[in-house]
Amino acid sequence: MPEDFELSNIISPRRPQTKIRRVAILFSGGPAPTANAVIGGAAICFARAGIEVFGMKSGYTHLVEYKDGQKFEEDRHYVRLDKHIAEGLRTSRGIIIGTARVNPGKNLKKPIDLKDAEKIAPLMTVYKALRAMDVDALISIGGDDSLTTAAKFKLVMDALPDTEKRIKVVHLPKTIDNDYKGIDFTFGYFTAVEMLASEIRNLLADSEATGAGYIAQVMGRKAAWLAYGASIAGEGSIVIGLEDIHQNWFDVEATIDPETDKEILGADGKPLMRHIFDIQKVVDRCVDVILAREEENKPAFVAVMAEGLAEYLPLSEIKMCCSDDEYRSLKPDTFGHFPVSQLKYSSRIGRLISEEYKRRTGKSKKMVGLQFGYEIRCNQATAFDVILGSQIGVGAYKALAELNKNGVMVAVGRTMDLMYPSFEELIDMSRLRAHERPIAVGSDIHQLARYLEGWVK
């Protein structure tokens, strides 16, 4: 090596002084574009530093099924992510280690539950499984539920006797919904937006040619980031998310079990009440925009709406969104919420818009409802997301091997600078739930959509 190399700005990283010798990495929840860039970015750094990386297949599935004395099998339960496998992963689709929705922390609802041996048993099983594999640190990749599980695992580790080895845990934020506190944009978000925006532009061209309007329902249960991004980038005519439903539009109704047609009772023995909103308010706003656009001689119309609206539809409207068989199979959760991914409400809203438009104008206008979802989750990643995902993966390596961090999430700032917010900053510890991050009504990104839509007088 030349003597002046140490003065160069292109010095390779040095192997860290760390006690970590083996890490496990897993992916939990729904897929997202750029998953392999995150996994590959982390794996290649650990491998080049002489640290083994075990990619656990299918999320927590095999870890929670562990039995004392069991030996995990390579390529069946895990993948050894050496530098040869990690090379070239960054731009590949899919998830090399697979994913699943198994959640070993779901029984922990509040801090007191950490003292309940039965409730923490699944997390203890995960701990025993990782110990059996001689793992020093766990890297979890997933959404807000996975972040919460990682935080719960850290709390379980903290409660171990001093004589027991503690496994460090670092979380990497994943959700194309982009509703994470602690990071501006999650990996895969812009890739998903790009694909959705392309579909919106196609629908606009079709609308211009045929005169029909479209209602595009996109993913986003609690936050409308995807809907707003797709509409702004795709030149949608109007975008509406749950954040846009005014508090005065809400009401309540008793939760009915679709299978039995009987009221569901809460823990207090009284009917479980669910919040609903007046769908006519949304319909009226859409027709207002259609008419405003027609005044500008722009008859094409594509509305983009977040799927989270479905959670607060009146039961009478939910019945109109699916067949009787589909309706009977719906199962509300303990809060009276119905599964939004199973409710294609866009066609129903389209029919209501057509009716209101005809009532106001005396003319007919065809409205078509569409639902976008699974097809965007493994799309070819954009260059921005490959860079972002790679940085997040490398951040996991830096956090553990170089900075000796534990109980943190890896985040990336506006100029790709790494940040490491603690779980305590991201989790409501009183409820053991991750803080939500909807679009702030009145914020610049929210108002950007309003400025670009048709202006209603």
Phi and psi in degrees as a GROMACS rama.xvg file:
@    title "Ramachandran Plot"
@    xaxis  label "Phi"
@    yaxis  label "Psi"
@TYPE xy
-56.4047  147.351  PRO-2
-62.6456  -31.986  GLU-3
-86.4848  5.94753  ASP-4
-63.6451  -33.9591  PHE-5
-63.1841  -19.6257  GLU-6
-88.7957  -0.975432  LEU-7
-77.967  157.791  SER-8
-91.1327  5.25091  ASN-9
-120.295  41.809  ILE-10
-78.3569  135.055  ILE-11
-70.7473  151.46  SER-12
-60.1858  147.628  PRO-13
-92.2831  153.437  ARG-14
-62.6922  132.796  ARG-15
-79.0803  157.536  PRO-16
-89.4876  97.9945  GLN-17
-144.137  150.714  THR-18
-86.4849  -6.98595  LYS-19
-73.4183  125.474  ILE-20
-117.49  -22.5922  ARG-21
-149.175  133.631  ARG-22
-123.378  151.951  VAL-23
-113.11  138.651  ALA-24
-126.957  136.07  ILE-25
-139.581  156.856  LEU-26
-120.066  130.441  PHE-27
-129.009  142.336  SER-28
91.9664  -164.195  GLY-29
-69.988  153.162  GLY-30
-64.448  162.515  PRO-31
-148.971  143.133  ALA-32
-55.4482  146.723  PRO-33
83.1684  5.16058  THR-34
-54.0308  -43.6676  ALA-35
-71.319  -24.8391  ASN-36
-66.8569  -38.9275  ALA-37
-65.9614  -50.1092  VAL-38
-62.6718  -46.0713  ILE-39
-66.1345  -39.8927  GLY-40
-60.285  -42.3958  GLY-41
-69.8703  -48.7777  ALA-42
-62.0584  -42.3132  ALA-43
-67.7688  -33.1029  ILE-44
-70.0958  -47.971  CYS-45
-59.0969  -45.1667  PHE-46
-61.7219  -43.5788  ALA-47
-70.5096  -19.873  ARG-48
-89.551  3.69424  ALA-49
80.8192  18.3924  GLY-50
-105.594  127.928  ILE-51
-71.757  144.726  GLU-52
-125.667  120.517  VAL-53
-104.832  116.039  PHE-54
-87.5151  108.816  GLY-55
-73.2818  126.33  MET-56
-79.6147  140.137  LYS-57
60.1707  47.7295  SER-58
58.9887  -133.106  GLY-59
-83.7686  -0.785071  TYR-60
-50.0593  -56.3713  THR-61
-73.4924  -29.587  HIS-62
-66.9136  -41.1281  LEU-63
-76.7886  -14.9142  VAL-64
-93.4688  3.17475  GLU-65
-61.6943  139.784  TYR-66
-118.34  144.291  LYS-67
-51.8251  130.935  ASP-68
86.879  -5.83712  GLY-69
-69.0687  143.798  GLN-70
-108.772  119.747  LYS-71
-72.895  140.814  PHE-72
-98.9204  132.022  GLU-73
-64.6916  141.56  GLU-74
73.906  -12.6589  ASP-75
-103.68  -49.0821  ARG-76
-101.801  -25.7145  HIS-77
-153.078  163.247  TYR-78
-119.229  132.493  VAL-79
-82.0607  109.671  ARG-80
-92.0668  82.0548  LEU-81
-86.302  178.195  ASP-82
-67.2735  -22.7729  LYS-83
-73.5577  -39.0371  HIS-84
-74.0917  -38.9306  ILE-85
-68.1354  -30.1834  ALA-86
-63.2386  127.62  GLU-87
89.3731  -2.44616  GLY-88
-72.7316  -29.3062  LEU-89
-56.3961  -34.4806  ARG-90
-105.782  9.90097  THR-91
-89.9364  152.387  SER-92
-82.591  169.131  ARG-93
79.9174  -160.449  GLY-94
-135.428  110.399  ILE-95
-59.8962  -27.4859  ILE-96
-104.264  3.84145  ILE-97
71.2084  -179.837  GLY-98
-151.612  166.698  THR-99
-161.297  166.736  ALA-100
-103.759  15.4213  ARG-101
-62.458  129.008  VAL-102
-127.155  100.234  ASN-103
-72.1614  -7.50391  PRO-104
-104.206  7.60636  GLY-105
-65.2087  -21.6804  LYS-106
-82.2179  -11.237  ASN-107
-92.2379  110.497  LEU-108
-106.53  -24.3216  LYS-109
-151.321  161.984  LYS-110
-54.0509  -35.5285  PRO-111
-60.367  -26.5298  ILE-112
-65.2026  -18.7565  ASP-113
-66.9711  -16.4358  LEU-114
-92.5688  -1.58044  LYS-115
-94.5922  109.78  ASP-116
-59.3868  -34.8993  ALA-117
-69.4741  -39.5813  GLU-118
-73.0513  -31.8417  LYS-119
-90.3756  -1.68272  ILE-120
-54.5971  -45.1422  ALA-121
-60.2731  -38.7776  PRO-122
-69.631  -34.0399  LEU-123
-68.1483  -34.0581  MET-124
-65.0269  -41.4094  THR-125
-59.5181  -43.523  VAL-126
-60.3187  -47.2196  TYR-127
-63.095  -38.3563  LYS-128
-65.076  -42.862  ALA-129
-68.1548  -36.0621  LEU-130
-63.3791  -40.8939  ARG-131
-63.8116  -26.6492  ALA-132
-90.6324  2.28144  MET-133
60.5391  41.7716  ASP-134
-89.1364  137.931  VAL-135
-97.9584  -24.9037  ASP-136
-150.443  147.494  ALA-137
-114.01  131.093  LEU-138
-112.991  115.675  ILE-139
-105.153  140.427  SER-140
-121.029  123.993  ILE-141
175.026  -175.486  GLY-142
-81.2503  -161.021  GLY-143
-65.9675  -32.2242  ASP-144
-64.5456  -40.4611  ASP-145
-69.1928  -36.6707  SER-146
-60.7747  -44.5296  LEU-147
-63.1485  -40.8361  THR-148
-62.7746  -41.8845  THR-149
-60.9376  -41.5414  ALA-150
-64.9463  -39.2649  ALA-151
-66.001  -39.4611  LYS-152
-61.7318  -40.6413  PHE-153
-62.6087  -40.9847  LYS-154
-63.8593  -38.8285  LEU-155
-64.7276  -40.8802  VAL-156
-62.2586  -42.7946  MET-157
-61.6919  -29.1022  ASP-158
-86.0244  -3.7906  ALA-159
-67.3877  150.416  LEU-160
-59.69  151.852  PRO-161
-59.4547  -23.0461  ASP-162
-77.5574  -13.9091  THR-163
-93.128  142.565  GLU-164
-70.9933  133.735  LYS-165
-98.4957  137.264  ARG-166
-98.0418  126.401  ILE-167
-72.2025  156.111  LYS-168
-141.102  133.622  VAL-169
-129.363  139.376  VAL-170
-113.732  142.744  HIS-171
-115.619  122.18  LEU-172
-74.0381  127.124  PRO-173
-133.851  120.013  LYS-174
-174.874  127.93  THR-175
-73.3338  -9.42872  ILE-176
-70.7235  -19.6732  ASP-177
60.3064  30.5355  ASN-178
-102.084  34.8372  ASP-179
-94.8347  130.107  TYR-180
-76.1994  139.162  LYS-181
105.846  -10.7438  GLY-182
-145.728  139.702  ILE-183
-67.473  -48.7941  ASP-184
-139.516  131.175  PHE-185
-85.3817  153.034  THR-186
-63.8882  141.085  PHE-187
90.914  -15.8726  GLY-188
-61.5023  -50.6912  TYR-189
-69.9898  -29.1917  PHE-190
-64.5282  -45.1136  THR-191
-63.9846  -41.6453  ALA-192
-61.4017  -41.8962  VAL-193
-60.1406  -43.9945  GLU-194
-67.4257  -43.6546  MET-195
-64.4302  -40.8125  LEU-196
-61.7771  -37.5746  ALA-197
-63.0426  -40.0651  SER-198
-66.7527  -38.9352  GLU-199
-63.2949  -42.5593  ILE-200
-63.3157  -37.7579  ARG-201
-63.2126  -42.049  ASN-202
-66.344  -36.6294  LEU-203
-62.6884  -42.3777  LEU-204
-62.8805  -40.2234  ALA-205
-65.9645  -41.9579  ASP-206
-63.408  -39.4634  SER-207
-63.0833  -36.0385  GLU-208
-78.0502  -36.2492  ALA-209
-107.751  -20.9956  THR-210
87.0857  -7.85843  GLY-211
-76.5879  150.433  ALA-212
-104.278  163.495  GLY-213
-132.939  144.754  TYR-214
-116.023  112.309  ILE-215
-102.121  115.307  ALA-216
-95.8815  121.932  GLN-217
-122.592  167.205  VAL-218
-66.6518  156.597  MET-219
135.114  90.7096  GLY-220
-78.9594  -51.2563  ARG-221
-100.93  -20.2483  LYS-222
-137.556  146.558  ALA-223
-102.544  28.8411  ALA-224
-57.812  -44.2525  TRP-225
-63.7813  -44.9483  LEU-226
-61.8142  -44.9038  ALA-227
-66.1612  -43.7081  TYR-228
-62.0435  -44.3259  GLY-229
-64.736  -41.0853  ALA-230
-69.6478  -43.2452  SER-231
-66.0667  -47.0226  ILE-232
-74.3789  -26.3984  ALA-233
-99.5121  3.04618  GLY-234
61.8221  42.3057  GLU-235
-61.999  156.611  GLY-236
-80.2763  -31.4831  SER-237
-160.577  146.934  ILE-238
-129.013  136.329  VAL-239
-136.553  127.882  ILE-240
-123.718  177.531  GLY-241
-59.6631  -31.4941  LEU-242
-61.0499  -24.9269  GLU-243
-86.0448  -7.06041  ASP-244
-79.1876  112.259  ILE-245
-65.253  146.874  HIS-246
-59.4565  -28.6263  GLN-247
-73.4325  -12.1392  ASN-248
-85.4933  -8.4837  TRP-249
-89.0451  153.044  PHE-250
-147.802  -173.869  ASP-251
-131.247  155.301  VAL-252
-149.383  158.208  GLU-253
-68.8709  143.115  ALA-254
-81.5217  127.163  THR-255
-108.656  136.713  ILE-256
-77.4886  114.321  ASP-257
-58.4032  -29.4916  PRO-258
-72.5979  -35.6411  GLU-259
-111.228  -13.6501  THR-260
64.1338  21.6915  ASP-261
-109.486  152.124  LYS-262
-65.1306  141.509  GLU-263
-92.3706  131.597  ILE-264
-96.167  143.938  LEU-265
-83.8734  -175.235  GLY-266
-63.0547  -23.982  ALA-267
-87.0304  3.26102  ASP-268
83.7008  -2.7386  GLY-269
-96.1313  159.531  LYS-270
-55.7108  135.179  PRO-271
-74.4562  117.2  LEU-272
-93.0143  142.109  MET-273
-124.085  145.977  ARG-274
-79.5768  139.708  HIS-275
-134.777  161.154  ILE-276
-125.743  161.174  PHE-277
-79.7048  102.912  ASP-278
-64.3342  -24.1145  ILE-279
-63.0517  -28.0754  GLN-280
-62.7776  -40.8887  LYS-281
-67.35  -43.8473  VAL-282
-59.512  -46.2109  VAL-283
-60.4984  -42.9831  ASP-284
-63.6542  -40.3567  ARG-285
-63.3743  -42.4076  CYS-286
-67.8127  -36.962  VAL-287
-56.3407  -44.0489  ASP-288
-69.6636  -39.9229  VAL-289
-57.916  -46.2739  ILE-290
-67.8791  -37.1248  LEU-291
-65.393  -38.6187  ALA-292
-68.452  -37.9192  ARG-293
-63.9643  -33.8478  GLU-294
-64.1706  -27.2428  GLU-295
-90.8596  8.64342  GLU-296
62.1129  40.5966  ASN-297
-125.014  84.7404  LYS-298
-75.0009  -18.6519  PRO-299
-65.6293  143.048  ALA-300
-148.717  123.65  PHE-301
-134.981  117.132  VAL-302
-97.9907  136.914  ALA-303
-111.856  126.326  VAL-304
-131.768  141.387  MET-305
-79.9796  142.628  ALA-306
-63.3047  -20.7706  GLU-307
-61.0371  -20.3447  GLY-308
-58.832  -31.6471  LEU-309
-61.0168  -29.3548  ALA-310
-63.2963  -24.381  GLU-311
-116.036  19.352  TYR-312
-73.5788  142.61  LEU-313
-60.4785  150.425  PRO-314
-58.9542  -33.7642  LEU-315
-61.9793  -32.6772  SER-316
-80.7744  -35.8059  GLU-317
-58.5483  -39.2832  ILE-318
-60.9183  -29.6448  LYS-319
-81.3888  -10.1662  MET-320
-93.3977  -9.15237  CYS-321
-150.69  168.44  CYS-322
-69.9837  165.075  SER-323
-61.2142  -38.4609  ASP-324
-64.7116  -43.3998  ASP-325
-65.6203  -39.9933  GLU-326
-62.8964  -43.6657  TYR-327
-64.3194  -23.5246  ARG-328
-88.1996  -6.64384  SER-329
-69.8997  136.728  LEU-330
-122.78  110.883  LYS-331
-69.2684  150.253  PRO-332
-84.3397  -171.351  ASP-333
-68.7687  -10.4608  THR-334
-102.564  2.21386  PHE-335
86.0177  9.66076  GLY-336
-86.6185  140.469  HIS-337
-97.8563  154.156  PHE-338
-65.2334  111.226  PRO-339
-65.5422  -31.4815  VAL-340
-66.7589  -18.8407  SER-341
-94.6031  0.196077  GLN-342
-112.767  99.9623  LEU-343
-86.7222  95.7044  LYS-344
-92.7293  -9.52334  TYR-345
-61.0806  -37.9702  SER-346
-66.3166  -38.9749  SER-347
-64.7062  -46.0979  ARG-348
-63.4026  -36.5397  ILE-349
-59.5987  -42.9854  GLY-350
-65.3222  -39.7315  ARG-351
-66.5476  -36.1998  LEU-352
-65.4496  -43.0931  ILE-353
-58.8473  -42.9718  SER-354
-64.9184  -44.1305  GLU-355
-68.162  -38.3246  GLU-356
-62.2166  -43.8423  TYR-357
-66.9886  -37.0636  LYS-358
-62.2166  -38.3165  ARG-359
-81.3553  -34.7097  ARG-360
-111.671  -20.3016  THR-361
80.2632  1.01195  GLY-362
-107.573  157.571  LYS-363
-95.2069  144.883  SER-364
-144.191  118.985  LYS-365
-73.3572  134.434  LYS-366
-125.605  130.999  MET-367
-115.753  129.976  VAL-368
-97.6701  134.831  GLY-369
-131.056  154.138  LEU-370
-128.813  123.861  GLN-371
-109.841  139.01  PHE-372
-160.727  -93.6353  GLY-373
-59.8022  -28.4686  TYR-374
-68.6869  -13.7583  GLU-375
-96.7922  -6.8365  ILE-376
-80.3488  -20.2883  ARG-377
-127.1  29.3977  CYS-378
-66.1292  155.548  ASN-379
-59.3749  126.108  GLN-380
-68.9638  144.558  ALA-381
-74.8849  162.899  THR-382
-59.2716  -40.1919  ALA-383
-58.8332  -46.1192  PHE-384
-70.5209  -32.145  ASP-385
-63.4973  -42.4808  VAL-386
-65.1787  -47.51  ILE-387
-61.16  -48.3815  LEU-388
-63.5082  -39.8743  GLY-389
-62.8649  -41.4407  SER-390
-64.7832  -39.4104  GLN-391
-63.5457  -42.2225  ILE-392
-63.947  -45.5903  GLY-393
-63.3077  -34.088  VAL-394
-60.6598  -34.5245  GLY-395
-63.1076  -41.3164  ALA-396
-63.9851  -47.5194  TYR-397
-61.2605  -43.1964  LYS-398
-58.4105  -45.4746  ALA-399
-85.2637  -49.7032  LEU-400
-84.4793  -32.3003  ALA-401
-103.311  -36.6027  GLU-402
-104.627  -5.72538  LEU-403
55.8348  41.4157  ASN-404
-89.7834  159.236  LYS-405
-153.456  139.386  ASN-406
71.4055  39.5998  GLY-407
-130.646  161.261  VAL-408
-106.875  144.185  MET-409
-88.6572  124.36  VAL-410
-126.639  160.614  ALA-411
-128.847  132.099  VAL-412
-86.6965  -171.126  GLY-413
-65.6088  -25.7052  ARG-414
-111.005  30.6435  THR-415
67.1349  18.9516  MET-416
-75.0946  140.168  ASP-417
-82.5929  142.803  LEU-418
-136.439  156.184  MET-419
-133.95  70.3916  TYR-420
-63.862  141.944  PRO-421
-76.3131  159.119  SER-422
-58.2954  -34.6271  PHE-423
-63.4437  -28.7852  GLU-424
-75.9728  -23.8235  GLU-425
-105.078  -14.7374  LEU-426
-116.405  137.057  ILE-427
-79.7147  98.5206  ASP-428
-67.3242  -19.8131  MET-429
-72.701  -26.5278  SER-430
-115.061  -4.90218  ARG-431
51.9967  50.3993  LEU-432
-134.842  142.732  ARG-433
-69.6828  142.822  ALA-434
-66.6665  137.568  HIS-435
-83.6297  158.544  GLU-436
-137.865  77.0955  ARG-437
-72.152  169.657  PRO-438
-68.5542  130.243  ILE-439
-76.2605  118.806  ALA-440
-61.3908  128.258  VAL-441
94.5826  -9.98402  GLY-442
-69.4569  166.748  SER-443
-62.3715  -39.1338  ASP-444
-68.9867  -35.8698  ILE-445
-65.5517  -45.3281  HIS-446
-72.8958  -25.2994  GLN-447
-55.3393  -44.5135  LEU-448
-62.2825  -40.7973  ALA-449
-63.95  -39.9064  ARG-450
-66.6624  -30.6224  TYR-451
-90.452  -13.4257  LEU-452
-80.3632  174.848  GLU-453
-65.3927  132.842  GLY-454
-86.3569  118.232  TRP-455
-86.2171  130.601  VAL-456
